[in-house]
Structure formats: structure tokens, C-alpha cells
């Protein structure tokens, strides 16, 4: 068995993984700091109308919410007591909605523009005139997929 001799090749020392958890936590903290969380808390009080037939949204990442209703008590000094419009986290007038969505669509790819949806969540006491004006502003901006937020069931 003299053919099989031990060679003089040095063995590779084992890899030191003691600092690996530090590296992983550093990456975790980096992504936690860099990532912005979407905060779309409604600043208006609204009670959605009831519906017996409805469908859930399929793709929520290209959905923008428009809230219509009376401002919550902490915002009434700023906005008054009448119905107001909140798009994402901004107060808007009907005239500003068209410009806002035109600019938003400009940043999306053509495929994303087709899938873009606007969800109107309005108080059931909101006049239809305001909803119609919002729909007209969305048409001017080229946003044609609009749905309405409702509560499940029949109103008591």
C-alpha cells in the first residue's frame, strides 16, 4: 500500500462564523431604517354603506384609497366640519385630485397604469354630488378602475 501516501497539502482551517449574527442584525437594522412603511390611516370619520354582493380587491399594491367624510375631531379646526377628501395622507379638493393622479400615473409603467385602481371609501351620508365630482376628476386623469368600499351585510 505504498502507493497511497498522505500528501503534504495543508488543511484549510474552519471558517470563523462568530461575527455572522452581527452582520445579519446590521443588515436587518439597515433595511428597517431605509424601508418606509405606508401609513394610510383615515383622518375622516366615515361609516360605509352596507352591501349584500361585493368582491375583495385582488391586487392591493396598486390601489389608492380616497376617504370622504367629516374630519375626525382632532382635524376639525384645520378642515372645518363639512365633508372633506383625503387621498393617501393628504387633504385635497376635487380640483387637485385630477392633477395628483395624473402625476402618479406618470411614474408607473404602462402595465401598472392599466392595473391601477382607486378605492373610494365614503361615509354613507355623503352627497352623491361629491362622489360624482371625484369620479369626473379621476376620468380626467385617466384612472378608469374605481371601486367603492362597503360593509358586509344588510343594514339594520
MDTraj code that builds the backbone (N, CA, C; nanometers):
import mdtraj as md
import numpy as np

residues = "UNK UNK UNK UNK UNK UNK UNK UNK UNK UNK UNK UNK UNK UNK UNK UNK UNK UNK UNK UNK UNK UNK UNK UNK UNK UNK UNK UNK UNK UNK UNK UNK UNK UNK UNK UNK UNK UNK UNK UNK UNK UNK UNK UNK UNK UNK UNK UNK UNK UNK UNK UNK UNK UNK UNK UNK UNK UNK UNK UNK UNK UNK UNK UNK UNK UNK UNK UNK UNK UNK UNK UNK UNK UNK UNK UNK UNK UNK UNK UNK UNK UNK UNK UNK UNK UNK UNK UNK UNK UNK UNK UNK UNK UNK UNK UNK UNK UNK UNK UNK UNK UNK UNK UNK UNK UNK UNK UNK UNK UNK UNK UNK UNK UNK UNK UNK UNK UNK UNK UNK UNK UNK UNK UNK UNK UNK UNK UNK UNK UNK UNK UNK UNK UNK UNK UNK UNK UNK UNK UNK UNK UNK UNK UNK UNK UNK UNK UNK UNK UNK UNK UNK UNK UNK UNK UNK".split()
xyz = np.array([
    [0.0815, -0.1185, 0.0000],
    [0.0000, 0.0000, 0.0000],
    [0.0858, 0.1247, 0.0000],
    [0.1965, 0.1142, -0.0531],
    [0.2839, 0.2302, -0.0563],
    [0.2404, 0.3314, -0.1604],
    [0.1483, 0.2927, -0.2469],
    [0.1008, 0.3867, -0.3474],
    [0.0209, 0.5010, -0.2850],
    [-0.0495, 0.4750, -0.1748],
    [-0.1349, 0.5768, -0.1147],
    [-0.0654, 0.6382, 0.0055],
    [0.0001, 0.7453, -0.0198],
    [0.0681, 0.8169, 0.0862],
    [-0.0088, 0.9428, 0.1206],
    [0.0077, 0.9860, 0.2411],
    [-0.0526, 1.1119, 0.2800],
    [0.0216, 1.2251, 0.2109],
    [-0.0560, 1.3133, 0.1488],
    [0.0110, 1.4252, 0.0819],
    [0.0416, 1.5342, 0.1840],
    [0.1271, 1.6214, 0.1471],
    [0.1691, 1.7295, 0.2366],
    [0.0875, 1.8576, 0.2148],
    [-0.0338, 1.8446, 0.1645],
    [-0.1184, 1.9619, 0.1428],
    [-0.1786, 2.0022, 0.2779],
    [-0.1611, 2.1286, 0.3149],
    [-0.2146, 2.1725, 0.4450],
    [-0.3671, 2.1792, 0.4399],
    [-0.4293, 2.1461, 0.5491],
    [-0.5749, 2.1522, 0.5580],
    [-0.6197, 2.2970, 0.5756],
    [-0.7388, 2.3267, 0.5187],
    [-0.7958, 2.4610, 0.5320],
    [-0.8574, 2.4713, 0.6710],
    [-0.8226, 2.5778, 0.7449],
    [-0.8806, 2.5917, 0.8789],
    [-1.0301, 2.6203, 0.8684],
    [-1.1090, 2.5822, 0.9679],
    [-1.2538, 2.6069, 0.9620],
    [-1.2837, 2.7570, 0.9618],
    [-1.3910, 2.7927, 0.8937],
    [-1.4325, 2.9318, 0.8813],
    [-1.4897, 2.9806, 1.0149],
    [-1.4443, 3.0962, 1.0573],
    [-1.4919, 3.1547, 1.1825],
    [-1.6236, 3.2273, 1.1558],
    [-1.7328, 3.1805, 1.2132],
    [-1.8647, 3.2413, 1.1918],
    [-1.9140, 3.3193, 1.3137],
    [-1.8244, 3.3570, 1.3997],
    [-1.8641, 3.4268, 1.5223],
    [-1.9254, 3.5637, 1.4936],
    [-1.8828, 3.6308, 1.3874],
    [-1.9352, 3.7647, 1.3598],
    [-2.0555, 3.7617, 1.2647],
    [-2.0981, 3.6460, 1.2221],
    [-2.2107, 3.6354, 1.1299],
    [-2.3415, 3.6905, 1.1884],
    [-2.3789, 3.6629, 1.3127],
    [-2.5025, 3.7237, 1.3670],
    [-2.4964, 3.8764, 1.3710],
    [-2.3792, 3.9325, 1.4000],
    [-2.3656, 4.0785, 1.3996],
    [-2.3925, 4.1343, 1.2609],
    [-2.3420, 4.0682, 1.1606],
    [-2.3622, 4.1123, 1.0230],
    [-2.5100, 4.1038, 0.9845],
    [-2.5757, 3.9975, 1.0224],
    [-2.7171, 3.9804, 0.9890],
    [-2.8017, 4.0865, 1.0582],
    [-2.7745, 4.1140, 1.1857],
    [-2.8518, 4.2169, 1.2556],
    [-2.8238, 4.3553, 1.1986],
    [-2.7024, 4.3796, 1.1537],
    [-2.6711, 4.5077, 1.0906],
    [-2.7529, 4.5246, 0.9632],
    [-2.7627, 4.4217, 0.8817],
    [-2.8441, 4.4281, 0.7605],
    [-2.9919, 4.4458, 0.7946],
    [-3.0372, 4.3763, 0.8958],
    [-3.1763, 4.3887, 0.9371],
    [-3.2085, 4.5319, 0.9786],
    [-3.1250, 4.5920, 1.0612],
    [-3.1473, 4.7297, 1.1037],
    [-3.1391, 4.8256, 0.9861],
    [-3.0497, 4.8017, 0.8929],
    [-3.0386, 4.8872, 0.7745],
    [-3.1700, 4.8871, 0.6967],
    [-3.2249, 4.7683, 0.6688],
    [-3.3487, 4.7609, 0.5920],
    [-3.4681, 4.8150, 0.6708],
    [-3.4658, 4.8022, 0.8021],
    [-3.5742, 4.8587, 0.8827],
    [-3.5722, 5.0113, 0.8764],
    [-3.4553, 5.0703, 0.8719],
    [-3.4432, 5.2157, 0.8672],
    [-3.4753, 5.2692, 0.7284],
    [-3.4288, 5.2014, 0.6259],
    [-3.4447, 5.2501, 0.4889],
    [-3.5872, 5.2313, 0.4371],
    [-3.6531, 5.1245, 0.4773],
    [-3.7869, 5.0961, 0.4275],
    [-3.8875, 5.1898, 0.4915],
    [-3.9724, 5.2511, 0.4070],
    [-4.0760, 5.3362, 0.4646],
    [-4.2061, 5.2575, 0.4681],
    [-4.2726, 5.2654, 0.5793],
    [-4.3978, 5.1950, 0.5975],
    [-4.5102, 5.2845, 0.5478],
    [-4.6014, 5.2272, 0.4740],
    [-4.7136, 5.3041, 0.4226],
    [-4.8144, 5.3247, 0.5346],
    [-4.8375, 5.4500, 0.5678],
    [-4.9306, 5.4831, 0.6753],
    [-5.0478, 5.5584, 0.6150],
    [-5.1563, 5.4874, 0.5917],
    [-5.2741, 5.5462, 0.5304],
    [-5.3904, 5.5466, 0.6278],
    [-5.3672, 5.5949, 0.7462],
    [-5.4749, 5.5970, 0.8449],
    [-5.5755, 5.7046, 0.8058],
    [-5.7023, 5.6697, 0.8009],
    [-5.8030, 5.7705, 0.7655],
    [-5.8098, 5.8809, 0.8705],
    [-5.8167, 6.0043, 0.8214],
    [-5.8299, 6.1195, 0.9096],
    [-5.9737, 6.1694, 0.9112],
    [-6.0615, 6.0912, 0.8471],
    [-6.2032, 6.1280, 0.8424],
    [-6.2866, 6.0182, 0.9070],
    [-6.3993, 6.0592, 0.9648],
    [-6.4949, 5.9618, 1.0182],
    [-6.5885, 5.9228, 0.9054],
    [-6.6046, 5.7947, 0.8851],
    [-6.6986, 5.7508, 0.7830],
    [-6.7576, 5.6174, 0.8227],
    [-6.8821, 5.5998, 0.7884],
    [-6.9499, 5.4723, 0.8080],
    [-6.9920, 5.4275, 0.6698],
    [-6.9312, 5.3194, 0.6235],
    [-6.9556, 5.2754, 0.4872],
    [-7.0954, 5.2185, 0.4722],
    [-7.1533, 5.2339, 0.3519],
    [-7.2838, 5.1734, 0.3277],
    [-7.2742, 5.0210, 0.3272],
    [-7.3836, 4.9548, 0.3512],
    [-7.3871, 4.8092, 0.3548],
    [-7.4171, 4.7553, 0.2156],
    [-7.3663, 4.6360, 0.1863],
    [-7.3907, 4.5718, 0.0579],
    [-7.4047, 4.4215, 0.0785],
    [-7.4880, 4.3600, -0.0016],
    [-7.5051, 4.2153, 0.0078],
    [-7.4152, 4.1424, -0.0911],
    [-7.3797, 4.2085, -0.2018],
    [-7.2904, 4.1476, -0.3005],
    [-7.1689, 4.2375, -0.3178],
    [-7.0508, 4.1777, -0.3066],
    [-6.9270, 4.2531, -0.3197],
    [-6.8142, 4.1564, -0.3528],
    [-6.6990, 4.2119, -0.3925],
    [-6.5792, 4.1321, -0.4189],
    [-6.4611, 4.1958, -0.3465],
    [-6.3696, 4.1122, -0.3037],
    [-6.2472, 4.1603, -0.2400],
    [-6.1509, 4.2108, -0.3479],
    [-6.0669, 4.3074, -0.3119],
    [-5.9643, 4.3542, -0.4049],
    [-5.8621, 4.2444, -0.4259],
    [-5.8215, 4.2252, -0.5505],
    [-5.7243, 4.1204, -0.5806],
    [-5.5817, 4.1695, -0.5614],
    [-5.5541, 4.2893, -0.6085],
    [-5.4175, 4.3409, -0.6045],
    [-5.4175, 4.4742, -0.5306],
    [-5.3695, 4.4731, -0.4081],
    [-5.3796, 4.5925, -0.3256],
    [-5.2601, 4.6866, -0.3396],
    [-5.1509, 4.6419, -0.4003],
    [-5.0332, 4.7284, -0.4062],
    [-5.0493, 4.8423, -0.5064],
    [-5.1376, 4.8306, -0.6045],
    [-5.1627, 4.9396, -0.6987],
    [-5.2963, 5.0073, -0.6699],
    [-5.3417, 4.9970, -0.5477],
    [-5.4685, 5.0552, -0.5075],
    [-5.4434, 5.1798, -0.4240],
    [-5.5165, 5.2860, -0.4546],
    [-5.5077, 5.4097, -0.3780],
    [-5.6444, 5.4366, -0.3175],
    [-5.6468, 5.4716, -0.1906],
    [-5.7727, 5.4965, -0.1214],
    [-5.8040, 5.6452, -0.1177],
    [-5.9293, 5.6773, -0.1444],
    [-5.9811, 5.8126, -0.1270],
    [-6.0874, 5.8027, -0.0177],
    [-6.0670, 5.8753, 0.0904],
    [-6.1623, 5.8761, 0.2017],
    [-6.2436, 6.0050, 0.1947],
    [-6.3748, 5.9932, 0.2052],
    [-6.4633, 6.1096, 0.2022],
    [-6.5522, 6.1038, 0.3250],
    [-6.5519, 6.2114, 0.4015],
    [-6.6358, 6.2165, 0.5212],
    [-6.6016, 6.3385, 0.6046],
    [-6.6603, 6.3455, 0.7221],
    [-6.6307, 6.4564, 0.8125],
    [-6.4977, 6.4298, 0.8803],
    [-6.4142, 6.5331, 0.8972],
    [-6.2840, 6.5124, 0.9629],
    [-6.3015, 6.4649, 1.1068],
    [-6.2051, 6.3855, 1.1527],
    [-6.2055, 6.3421, 1.2927],
    [-6.1883, 6.4656, 1.3817],
    [-6.2310, 6.4568, 1.5078],
    [-6.2293, 6.5744, 1.5958],
    [-6.0943, 6.6471, 1.6022],
    [-5.9841, 6.5743, 1.5989],
    [-5.8534, 6.6406, 1.6087],
    [-5.8156, 6.7195, 1.4839],
    [-5.8878, 6.6996, 1.3716],
    [-5.8581, 6.7717, 1.2479],
    [-5.9667, 6.8726, 1.2120],
    [-6.0713, 6.8862, 1.2940],
    [-6.1830, 6.9750, 1.2590],
    [-6.1442, 7.1224, 1.2614],
    [-6.0509, 7.1618, 1.3481],
    [-6.0052, 7.3010, 1.3488],
    [-5.9416, 7.3359, 1.2161],
    [-5.8630, 7.2432, 1.1669],
    [-5.7866, 7.2627, 1.0443],
    [-5.8758, 7.2579, 0.9200],
    [-5.9742, 7.1673, 0.9175],
    [-6.0504, 7.1415, 0.7959],
    [-6.1954, 7.1880, 0.8010],
    [-6.2478, 7.2206, 0.9163],
    [-6.3888, 7.2559, 0.9262],
    [-6.4727, 7.1316, 0.9520],
    [-6.6037, 7.1493, 0.9554],
    [-6.6912, 7.0378, 0.9916],
    [-6.7554, 6.9704, 0.8710],
    [-6.7436, 7.0305, 0.7519],
    [-6.8075, 6.9736, 0.6332],
    [-6.7336, 6.8521, 0.5806],
    [-6.7898, 6.7876, 0.4780],
    [-6.7230, 6.6705, 0.4207],
    [-6.5896, 6.7095, 0.3562],
    [-6.4889, 6.6297, 0.3827],
    [-6.3566, 6.6551, 0.3264],
    [-6.3075, 6.5307, 0.2541],
    [-6.2043, 6.5509, 0.1715],
    [-6.1487, 6.4423, 0.0914],
    [-6.0044, 6.4204, 0.1339],
    [-5.9716, 6.2956, 0.1627],
    [-5.8346, 6.2584, 0.1976],
    [-5.7860, 6.1551, 0.0961],
    [-5.6759, 6.1866, 0.0286],
    [-5.6134, 6.0928, -0.0643],
    [-5.4789, 6.0561, -0.0034],
    [-5.4615, 5.9270, 0.0225],
    [-5.3472, 5.8758, 0.0968],
    [-5.3394, 5.9531, 0.2272],
    [-5.2398, 6.0344, 0.2521],
    [-5.2328, 6.1077, 0.3794],
    [-5.2465, 6.2581, 0.3591],
    [-5.3061, 6.2996, 0.2478],
    [-5.3143, 6.4419, 0.2139],
    [-5.4595, 6.4853, 0.2002],
    [-5.4883, 6.6053, 0.2519],
    [-5.6198, 6.6647, 0.2296],
    [-5.6198, 6.7225, 0.0890],
    [-5.7288, 6.7043, 0.0160],
    [-5.7355, 6.7554, -0.1215],
    [-5.8738, 6.8086, -0.1515],
    [-5.8764, 6.8958, -0.2524],
    [-6.0032, 6.9387, -0.3096],
    [-6.0271, 6.8539, -0.4334],
    [-6.1471, 6.8618, -0.4867],
    [-6.1783, 6.7839, -0.6063],
    [-6.0888, 6.8266, -0.7223],
    [-6.0581, 6.9563, -0.7308],
    [-5.9741, 7.0065, -0.8404],
    [-5.8320, 6.9499, -0.8343],
    [-5.7814, 6.9216, -0.7159],
    [-5.6444, 6.8711, -0.7021],
    [-5.6325, 6.7223, -0.7325],
    [-5.7430, 6.6503, -0.7275],
    [-5.7400, 6.5053, -0.7468],
    [-5.6912, 6.4689, -0.8861],
    [-5.7400, 6.5377, -0.9878],
    [-5.7023, 6.5075, -1.1262],
    [-5.5516, 6.5241, -1.1462],
    [-5.4969, 6.6345, -1.0981],
    [-5.3532, 6.6594, -1.1116],
    [-5.2721, 6.5557, -1.0345],
    [-5.3166, 6.5206, -0.9148],
    [-5.2449, 6.4248, -0.8321],
    [-5.2344, 6.2893, -0.9015],
    [-5.3461, 6.2396, -0.9534],
    [-5.3442, 6.1079, -1.0169],
    [-5.2760, 6.1098, -1.1530],
    [-5.2798, 6.2221, -1.2234],
    [-5.2048, 6.2327, -1.3491],
    [-5.0558, 6.2186, -1.3221],
    [-5.0088, 6.2856, -1.2184],
    [-4.8668, 6.2759, -1.1822],
    [-4.8310, 6.1358, -1.1331],
    [-4.9209, 6.0764, -1.0559],
    [-4.8949, 5.9420, -1.0033],
    [-4.8853, 5.8407, -1.1169],
    [-4.9720, 5.8524, -1.2172],
    [-4.9691, 5.7604, -1.3312],
    [-4.8427, 5.7765, -1.4138],
    [-4.7870, 5.8974, -1.4181],
    [-4.6673, 5.9224, -1.4982],
    [-4.5475, 5.8419, -1.4474],
    [-4.5461, 5.8078, -1.3196],
    [-4.4345, 5.7321, -1.2620],
    [-4.4499, 5.5808, -1.2765],
    [-4.5643, 5.5355, -1.3256],
    [-4.5885, 5.3924, -1.3384],
    [-4.5620, 5.3448, -1.4804],
    [-4.5286, 5.2181, -1.4933],
    [-4.5111, 5.1587, -1.6262],
    [-4.6490, 5.1428, -1.6907],
    [-4.6552, 5.1274, -1.8231],
    [-4.7859, 5.1120, -1.8892],
    [-4.8672, 4.9944, -1.8350],
    [-4.8012, 4.8835, -1.8018],
    [-4.8736, 4.7679, -1.7468],
    [-4.9319, 4.8010, -1.6097],
    [-4.8568, 4.8737, -1.5278],
    [-4.9061, 4.9120, -1.3950],
    [-5.0178, 5.0156, -1.4057],
    [-5.0091, 5.1035, -1.5064],
    [-5.1141, 5.2042, -1.5257],
    [-5.2482, 5.1389, -1.5535],
    [-5.2475, 5.0297, -1.6284],
    [-5.3721, 4.9598, -1.6593],
    [-5.4317, 4.8924, -1.5357],
    [-5.3452, 4.8474, -1.4440],
    [-5.3931, 4.7774, -1.3244],
    [-5.4213, 4.8716, -1.2076],
    [-5.3885, 4.9992, -1.2213],
    [-5.4091, 5.0958, -1.1132],
    [-5.5572, 5.1091, -1.0809],
    [-5.5899, 5.1009, -0.9521],
    [-5.7277, 5.1076, -0.9061],
    [-5.7413, 5.2132, -0.7971],
    [-5.8518, 5.2830, -0.7973],
    [-5.8810, 5.3792, -0.6916],
    [-6.0018, 5.3274, -0.6158],
    [-5.9904, 5.3261, -0.4848],
    [-6.0979, 5.2777, -0.3991],
    [-6.1541, 5.3960, -0.3210],
    [-6.2801, 5.4264, -0.3432],
    [-6.3444, 5.5376, -0.2736],
    [-6.4165, 5.4807, -0.1516],
    [-6.3765, 5.5293, -0.0350],
    [-6.4412, 5.4873, 0.0899],
    [-6.5085, 5.6117, 0.1472],
    [-6.6375, 5.6202, 0.1245],
    [-6.7119, 5.7400, 0.1617],
    [-6.8141, 5.7081, 0.2697],
    [-6.8423, 5.8094, 0.3490],
    [-6.9465, 5.7984, 0.4502],
    [-7.0802, 5.7819, 0.3787],
    [-7.1686, 5.7006, 0.4359],
    [-7.2954, 5.6759, 0.3674],
    [-7.3830, 5.8007, 0.3623],
    [-7.3535, 5.9019, 0.4412],
    [-7.4286, 6.0270, 0.4372],
    [-7.3713, 6.1295, 0.3401],
    [-7.2643, 6.0957, 0.2696],
    [-7.2023, 6.1874, 0.1742],
    [-7.2932, 6.2059, 0.0542],
    [-7.3058, 6.3301, 0.0094],
    [-7.3905, 6.3584, -0.1066],
    [-7.3267, 6.2997, -0.2327],
    [-7.4103, 6.2489, -0.3203],
    [-7.3631, 6.1878, -0.4437],
    [-7.2948, 6.2893, -0.5340],
    [-7.3237, 6.4164, -0.5169],
    [-7.2609, 6.5219, -0.5967],
    [-7.1088, 6.5198, -0.5789],
    [-7.0623, 6.5035, -0.4560],
    [-6.9187, 6.5000, -0.4290],
    [-6.8559, 6.3759, -0.4931],
    [-6.9229, 6.2618, -0.4812],
    [-6.8710, 6.1381, -0.5407],
    [-6.8635, 6.1518, -0.6923],
    [-6.9647, 6.2117, -0.7542],
    [-6.9646, 6.2316, -0.8998],
    [-6.8508, 6.3234, -0.9426],
    [-6.8244, 6.4282, -0.8645],
    [-6.7136, 6.5187, -0.8964],
    [-6.5795, 6.4464, -0.8866],
    [-6.5649, 6.3608, -0.7864],
    [-6.4416, 6.2825, -0.7725],
    [-6.4262, 6.1882, -0.8920],
    [-6.5348, 6.1218, -0.9318],
    [-6.5291, 6.0320, -1.0478],
    [-6.4890, 6.1074, -1.1741],
    [-6.5441, 6.2283, -1.1926],
    [-6.5104, 6.3092, -1.3102],
    [-6.3624, 6.3489, -1.3083],
    [-6.3105, 6.3855, -1.1915],
    [-6.1681, 6.4198, -1.1802],
    [-6.0805, 6.2994, -1.2115],
    [-6.1213, 6.1807, -1.1672],
    [-6.0453, 6.0592, -1.1968],
    [-6.0488, 6.0275, -1.3466],
    [-6.1637, 6.0513, -1.4119],
    [-6.1731, 6.0303, -1.5572],
    [-6.0774, 6.1221, -1.6310],
    [-6.0687, 6.2484, -1.5865],
    [-5.9767, 6.3433, -1.6497],
    [-5.8322, 6.2972, -1.6361],
    [-5.8011, 6.2313, -1.5250],
    [-5.6648, 6.1825, -1.5015],
    [-5.6382, 6.0502, -1.5729],
    [-5.7415, 5.9895, -1.6286],
    [-5.7240, 5.8625, -1.6986],
    [-5.7309, 5.7412, -1.6081],
    [-5.7825, 5.7595, -1.4888],
    [-5.7985, 5.6471, -1.3963],
    [-5.9412, 5.5948, -1.4137],
    [-5.9528, 5.4765, -1.4717],
    [-6.0851, 5.4257, -1.5066],
    [-6.1320, 5.3115, -1.4178],
    [-6.0436, 5.2542, -1.3371],
    [-6.0842, 5.1466, -1.2466],
    [-6.1113, 5.2074, -1.1089],
    [-6.2394, 5.2147, -1.0764],
    [-6.2810, 5.2741, -0.9494],
    [-6.3714, 5.1738, -0.8795],
    [-6.3483, 5.1531, -0.7523],
    [-6.4405, 5.0703, -0.6744],
    [-6.4765, 5.1437, -0.5465],
    [-6.5760, 5.0937, -0.4779],
    [-6.6298, 5.1616, -0.3609],
    [-6.6229, 5.0684, -0.2397],
    [-6.5788, 5.1219, -0.1271],
    [-6.5713, 5.0432, -0.0042],
    [-6.7087, 5.0311, 0.0587],
    [-6.7419, 4.9090, 0.0980],
    [-6.8714, 4.8830, 0.1622],
    [-6.8514, 4.7890, 0.2797],
    [-6.9505, 4.7863, 0.3675],
    [-6.9523, 4.6893, 0.4771],
    [-7.0387, 4.5719, 0.4351],
    [-7.0041, 4.4558, 0.4851],
    [-7.0783, 4.3356, 0.4516],
    [-7.2104, 4.3306, 0.5241],
    [-7.3129, 4.2826, 0.4567],
    [-7.4406, 4.2572, 0.5214],
    [-7.5447, 4.3620, 0.4927],
    [-7.6609, 4.3403, 0.5505],
    [-7.7749, 4.4307, 0.5320],
    [-7.7823, 4.5214, 0.6542],
    [-7.8087, 4.6495, 0.6296],
    [-7.8155, 4.7477, 0.7389],
    [-7.9376, 4.7218, 0.8253],
    [-7.9185, 4.7320, 0.9549],
    [-8.0312, 4.7107, 1.0482],
    [-8.1064, 4.8404, 1.0703],
])
top = md.Topology()
chain = top.add_chain()
for i, resn in enumerate(residues, 1):
    res = top.add_residue(resn, chain, resSeq=i)
    for name in ("N", "CA", "C"):
        top.add_atom(name, md.element.get_by_symbol(name[0]), res)
traj = md.Trajectory(xyz[None], top)
